[in-house]
């Protein structure tokens, strides 16, 4: 069986603006499942600990190489303009 191709970590941001405590970690075979996990799990610490910002790291692993994508984003949902 092949190895998972995407690793995801969701962490809080420390006082220096760097990723801190890792709340959730997972390994996935598809980018879609990795992305869905990242989105849903990023909301959990934001809501539970009332964080304004969380860090999501998606590490694409394949053929012995690694590409890391880091994102720190506001946990607040974007508001829609009025109709």
Buried (B, 14 or more C-beta within 10 A) or exposed (E): EEEBBBBBBBBBBEEEEEBBEEBBEBBBEEEEBBBEBBEEBBEBBBEEEEBEBBBBBBBBBEEEEEEEEEEBEEBEEEEEEEE
